[in-house]
Amino acid sequence: MDIRKELFGEIEGKQVDSYTLKNDHGMEVSFITYGGAVTKILAPDRHGRLENVVLGFDTLDEYIKHTHYFGAIAGRVAGRIGNARYSWNGKTVELTPNEGRNHLHGGSVGFNRVIWNEEKVSVAGDRASVKISYRSLDGEEGYPGNVKVEAAYTLTDEGDFIIEYQAETDRDTPVNLTNHSYFNLSGDAKSPILNHTLQMEADAYLPLTDTNLPTGEIRPVEGTPFDFRQPRTILDGMEESQETKDGYDHPFVLKEDGSVVLSHGGSGRTMTVETDQKSVVLYTGNFLTGERLSGGGTAGRHMGLCLETQGYPDAVNHPHFPSVMVKAGDVYRASNVYKFAIVK
């Protein structure tokens, strides 16, 4: 196990670092302190060939320029908050609207747009880990409270990539964090993700309004294009209904200890996502606009998909959804494991 630290770039004189975690089998995970963005995951295919299975860029300028949250931490609250406001204890909290009237992924300067600080670097036994932190100040993007946030990235020798979050606040505030990596298990974005096979332990999903906000309904997946309880390709689901013809950008309600399995037959790669979060948003890269990627590929439409493990989107405006409010003195925690393997 090994960790390599390098300078990735600078913003207004502030250094942005890159960390690469490597196990004894050659698998590597790289991320940068700008937005905590995962820039590269090198995973083997059935022939042992290591290729990048996430979309990313080579330079800091590209991460600053583009707005698709490639690999980044989305927060203070991931997903959309309707009309950029919510009520708590009889008071209305106004947030920054950055997608029409709505608030998306923490606002104009969310956690994806800040430089995180190194907290701890460790290699012990079969694990390599880096912990980073950010202090979100009271009033940032409209949110109340000073929040100390930590994110720990760990790679194991078995090929598990683990992301763990922790947050503490001095005032009641919502916290709902996710990683926004775009996965493409074909390796080096050789082909769109439409032929990827997906299986999710999710019996229900959240229907959306025309502005991609949850309607408040929790609807069973049975008999819908949202039924991935048995493995099916992304394209198969998209072709089933007008509702999904352009792709998915929908929250799925995970069963307790439910997992998600993504696989690609051509490469033999599989990725199992295990999480303690209550939902996962499946986004199939419907609005990617042809950005040039590291390795020379292009991030065209449907060239990557996100599995955004999180609490329910817009939960602050739906009292019957599980709450994402963190009270002063309490601790928010979330854990996500990405298990990479090969089907021979």
N, C-alpha and C positions, 0 to 999 in steps of 0.2 A: 504494500500500500504506500502511496506517495501523494504529496500535495505540492504543486508548483504555483508560485505567485509571480505575476508579471504586471508591468504597467500597461494598461489598455488605452489610456488617453487622459486628457485634461479638459475640465470645464471651468472657465474663468479662474484658472490657476489652481483649481482643486483636482487632486489626483483621483482617477478611476482605475481600480485594479481588477485584474482577472485572476481567478483561482481555477486550477485544474486538479481534480481528484482522480487518481488512477489506481485501479486494483491490479492484482498480480496476473490477471488474465488479459490485460490490455484494454479493458473497458475504461473509458474516460468520461467525466462530466465536467464541463466548464461553465462558470458563471462570472458575471461582473458586478461590481458594487454599484453601478448605475442601475437603479431599479431592481437590484437583485436578479437581473435577467439571466436565465439559463441560455447560454449561447451555443452549446454543443453537447450532444450525447453520442459518443462513439460506441456502438453496440455491434456485436458480430452477427453475421447471417449464418445460414446453415453450412456454408463453406468456410466459415471462420474469418470472412472478410469484414473488417471494421469500417463502418460508415456512420455518418451523422444522421440521427433519426429525429431531429428537431430543426425547425427553420430558424435561421439566425444570420447575423451580419458579421463582416470582418472588422468594421470600424465603429468607433464611438459616434462619429458624426451621423452614421446611418441610423443608429438607435435613437439619437436625438431628433432626427428629421422625421422618421416614420411614426405612425400613430396606431399601429395594430397591436401594441402591447407584446411584441415578440418575447416570449420567455419570462416576462416580468412578474413581479409581485403586484397584484391589483388590490388596492385598499386606500383609505381606511375601510371602505365597504365596497366589495366587489359587486359587479352587476349594476342594474339600474335602480334608482330611487325616483319614483314618480313626482313630477313637478318640482324636483330638487328640494323637497321639504318633508318633514315628518313632525309629529307631535309627541311630546314626552312630559309627563307630569303637568299637563295642562298648558304647556308652552309649545309654540311652533318654532322649530329650528329650520332656518333657511340655509341651504347648501348652494354651492356653485353649480349652476346649470352648464353643462358642457356637451350635451347632445340634445339640441333643441331645448325644450323646457325641462328635460330630465337631467339627472346627475348620474354619470357613468364612471364606474371603477375608481371612485375617490376624487373625481373632479379634474380640473384643468392641470393641477400639479398634484397628482396622486402619488402613491408610493413608487410607482413606476418611473417617476420623473425626478427622483431625489437620489443623492449619493448616500449609501449605507456605510457604516463603519465596521471595521473588523473588531470582533469581540474575543474570539478564541479560535485557534487552529490546533488540531490534534490528530495524531496517527497512533492508534492503539489496537493491537491485535489485528482483526480482520476488518477494521473500520478506519476510514479517513473522513474527517469532519471539519467544517468551517462554520462558525456562527457569526452573523452580522447583526447590526442593530441600527435603529433609527428612532429619533425622538420627534414625534409629531406634536406640535405646539397647539395650545388652546386657541381655537378660532381658525385653524388651518382648514381651508376650503369650506368653512362654516361649521365644522364639527366642534363640539364643546370638549374641553378636557385636554390635559397634557398626557400623551400616551407614549410609553416606552415599548417599542416593538422589537422582537428578536426573531430571526429566521435562521434555522440551522440546516445545512446541507450535508448529507452523509452518503458516502458510497461504501458498500460492503464488498467483500471478496466474492460473494455469491452472485453479485450483479444486481443488488437492490439499491435503488436511489431513493433516499428518504428526505422529505422536507417537513420540518416541524416549526410551528409558529407559537409564539407566546406574546401576550400584550397585557400591560397593566395601565390603569388610568386613575386620575385623581378626580374625575367627574363622570357621571353616567354618560356613556356614549356608545353608539353602535360600532362593532368591529366584526368584519367578515372578510377574511383574507383568502386569496387563491393564487395559484401559479397559472400563468397564461401561455404556457408553451404550446406551440403548434407541432404536433407529432406527425411524422410520415415514416412508417416503418419500411418503406421500399428502400430507404437508404439514399442519402444525398438527393432527395426529392426527385427521384427518377420518373415518378408518375403520380397523378392525383390520388387522393385517398378514397375515391369512390369504390375501389375494389377491396378496401380493407373490410375485414369482418369484425363486428362488434357484438358483444354480449354484456348485458347489464342486469344486475339483480335489482330491478326497479319495477314495481307493480303499478306505479302512477307517474304522471307528469303534470306540469303546470301549463295550461293553455295561456296564450299571450294575446295582448291587444295589438293593434296595428302599429304601435310604437314599441313593441317588444317588451312590454311590462306584463307581469302576471295579472290575470283577470281576478285572481283570488280563488278560483276553482282548483280543486285537486281531482284530476280525472284519471280513471283507470286506463292503462295502456292497452288492455285487451281489445282486439279488433281494430287497432289504429296503427298508423305507420310509426308509432313510438314504442311499439312492442319489440324490445330487444332481449326478452327473457331467454330466447333461444338465439343462437348465433345467426346473423344475417349480414349481408353487405350493406354499406352505407347507400349505395345506388339502389338496391332493392327497396329500402325504406323510402327513399326520395321519390321513386316512381309510383309508389302506392297511392299518393294523394296530392291534390293541388296545394294542400297546406304545407307540404314539405318539398315541393318540386324544385325550389331554389336552394334547398339545403336545410340544415338544422341550426337553430340557435335557441334551444329550449332546455329548461330545467327538468331533470328527472328526479323523482323522489326515491332515494335508495332505501332498501330494506336495512334493518339493523345489521351492522357488520357486512353490508352488501359490498360486492366488488364489481369491477368493470374489467373486461378482457378485450383488448384490441389485438388483432393479428393480421399478418400479411402473408398469404400463401406463397408468393414468389420468392421471398427472402427467407421464409421460415421463422421470422421474428414474431414474438408475442410480447405483449406488455400487460401485466395485470396490475390494476390500481386498487389498492386497499386504503380506506380512509375512515376516519371517525366522524366525518361530516355527513349532514343529512341529505344533501343533494349533489348532483353533478350537472353542470351545464355542458351540453354537447353543442359545440360550434364548429361547423364544417368549412370554415374559411370562405364564406359566401361573398365577402367584400374585399378580399385580397386583390391588390391592384398591380401586380407584376413587378414587385420589388426584386432587385437582384440580390441573391443570397450568397453567403459564404459557400465556396465550392463551385460557384458559377451557375447554379440553378436559378430559377425564377419563381417567385411566390405568386403565381397566378391563382385564379379562383379554384378552390377546393384542393390546393396543393398541401394543405395541412389541416389537422383538426385538433381542437382543444377539448380537454376533459377537465373542466373547472370545478373542482371539488370545493364546496362551500355550504353555508347556510342558504336558506331560500332567498332568492333575489327579492328586493322590495319588501322584505319582512317587516320593516319598520312601519309600513302602511297597511299591514294585514294582521290584525291582532290574533287571528286564528293560526297563523304560521308560527313555527318555533321561533322564539325571540333571538335576535342577534345583539341585543343590548348587553353591554358589560357595565356593571355598576362599580362605582368608585370603591377601590380596595379589592375588587375581585380580579381574577386572572383568567384571561382568554387563552385557550390552548387548542391547537389543531395539529393533526398528524396525517401524513400522506406517504404511502410507500408505492414506488413504481418498480415492479419486479420484471426484469427482462429475462427472456428465456428463448430457446430454439425448439421448434418442432421439426424433427428430422424428416 
